[in-house]
């Protein structure tokens, strides 16, 4: 399977999980997938394969400068591994948001922008959640 095909597959795997978390976060199937982190675990396996491929082809990775990181992502396997890394960790942050909200009880409509933000812009969605969380905790 080519990296291009795997890219499409991992996106197809991650997107339904985001939809479940946004639309039906308390549904037993959604909760099962969140509790056992099945999608991030699957993505982690794909990541491991492609990061080892990148290491095998290109040797040790240099993160010491922006130019070195840019060069790293010219190798297709490393680029795919980087993308899968984003998919897995953004999903984990989204799952953490939902888990954290079990204690907080923030209305789901307020969580939707946080989850969408995490899905599309990673840290911005997390930042929004932390702001809302801080307000909620302060009012309690």
C-alpha positions as CSV (number, residue, x, y, z in Angstrom):
1,X,0.0,0.0,0.0
2,X,1.3,3.4,-0.9
3,X,1.7,6.2,1.6
4,X,-1.0,8.1,-0.3
5,X,-3.4,5.3,0.1
6,X,-2.6,5.0,3.8
7,X,-3.1,8.8,4.2
8,X,-6.6,8.4,2.9
9,X,-7.3,5.4,5.1
10,X,-6.1,7.0,8.4
11,X,-8.2,10.1,7.6
12,X,-11.2,7.8,7.0
13,X,-10.6,6.1,10.3
14,X,-10.2,9.4,12.3
15,X,-13.1,11.4,10.9
16,X,-15.9,9.1,12.1
17,X,-14.4,9.1,15.6
18,X,-14.6,12.9,15.6
19,X,-18.2,12.8,14.4
20,X,-19.1,10.4,17.2
21,X,-17.4,12.6,19.8
22,X,-19.1,15.8,18.5
23,X,-22.6,14.4,17.8
24,X,-23.1,11.5,20.2
25,X,-20.4,11.8,22.9
26,X,-22.4,9.8,25.5
27,X,-23.5,6.9,23.2
28,X,-22.2,3.6,24.5
29,X,-20.2,2.9,21.3
30,X,-18.6,6.3,21.5
31,X,-17.8,5.8,25.1
32,X,-16.3,2.4,24.5
33,X,-14.1,3.8,21.7
34,X,-13.0,6.6,24.0
35,X,-12.5,4.5,27.1
36,X,-10.3,2.0,25.3
37,X,-8.6,4.5,23.0
38,X,-9.1,2.1,20.1
39,X,-8.7,4.6,17.2
40,X,-5.6,6.3,18.7
41,X,-4.1,2.8,19.3
42,X,-4.7,1.8,15.7
43,X,-3.2,5.1,14.5
44,X,-0.2,4.5,16.8
45,X,0.4,1.2,15.1
46,X,0.4,2.9,11.7
47,X,2.6,5.6,13.1
48,X,5.1,3.1,14.4
49,X,5.3,1.4,11.0
50,X,5.9,4.6,9.1
51,X,8.3,6.2,11.6
52,X,10.5,3.0,11.5
53,X,10.3,3.1,7.7
54,X,11.5,6.7,7.8
55,X,14.3,5.9,10.2
56,X,15.3,2.9,8.0
57,X,15.5,5.0,4.9
58,X,16.8,8.3,6.3
59,X,18.6,7.4,9.5
60,X,18.2,9.4,12.7
61,X,16.0,12.4,12.6
62,X,17.3,15.8,13.3
63,X,14.9,18.2,15.2
64,X,17.6,20.7,16.0
65,X,16.5,23.4,13.6
66,X,13.5,24.5,11.6
67,X,15.5,23.7,8.4
68,X,16.3,20.2,9.6
69,X,12.6,19.5,10.4
70,X,11.6,20.9,7.0
71,X,14.1,18.5,5.3
72,X,12.8,15.6,7.4
73,X,9.3,16.1,6.0
74,X,10.5,15.9,2.4
75,X,10.6,12.1,2.9
76,X,7.2,10.6,2.3
77,X,7.2,8.1,5.1
78,X,8.3,10.7,7.7
79,X,5.6,13.1,6.4
80,X,2.9,10.4,6.7
81,X,4.2,9.5,10.2
82,X,3.9,13.2,11.1
83,X,0.4,13.4,9.9
84,X,-0.7,10.2,11.7
85,X,1.0,11.7,14.9
86,X,-1.3,14.8,14.6
87,X,-4.4,12.6,14.0
88,X,-3.7,10.4,17.0
89,X,-2.7,13.1,19.5
90,X,-5.5,15.5,18.4
91,X,-8.0,12.6,19.0
92,X,-6.5,11.9,22.4
93,X,-6.9,15.6,23.3
94,X,-10.5,15.5,22.1
95,X,-11.1,12.3,24.2
96,X,-9.5,13.9,27.2
97,X,-11.8,16.9,26.8
98,X,-14.9,14.6,26.9
99,X,-13.5,12.7,29.9
100,X,-12.7,15.9,31.8
101,X,-16.2,17.1,31.1
102,X,-17.7,14.1,32.9
103,X,-16.6,15.9,36.1
104,X,-17.4,19.4,34.9
105,X,-20.8,19.1,33.2
106,X,-20.2,21.8,30.6
107,X,-23.1,21.9,28.1
108,X,-22.4,19.9,24.9
109,X,-23.1,22.9,22.7
110,X,-20.1,24.7,24.4
111,X,-17.9,21.6,23.8
112,X,-18.7,21.5,20.1
113,X,-16.4,24.4,19.2
114,X,-13.7,23.0,21.5
115,X,-13.9,19.6,19.7
116,X,-14.1,21.1,16.2
117,X,-11.2,23.4,17.1
118,X,-9.1,20.5,18.3
119,X,-10.0,18.5,15.2
120,X,-9.1,21.3,12.9
121,X,-6.5,23.4,14.8
122,X,-5.3,21.1,17.6
123,X,-4.0,23.5,20.3
124,X,-6.6,26.2,19.6
125,X,-9.4,23.8,20.5
126,X,-7.6,22.8,23.6
127,X,-7.0,26.4,24.6
128,X,-10.7,27.2,24.1
129,X,-11.7,24.2,26.3
130,X,-9.2,25.3,29.0
131,X,-10.7,28.8,29.0
132,X,-14.3,27.5,29.3
133,X,-13.1,25.0,31.9
134,X,-11.5,27.8,33.9
135,X,-14.7,29.8,33.8
136,X,-16.8,26.8,34.8
137,X,-14.4,25.9,37.7
138,X,-14.3,29.6,38.9
139,X,-18.1,29.8,39.0
140,X,-18.5,26.5,41.0
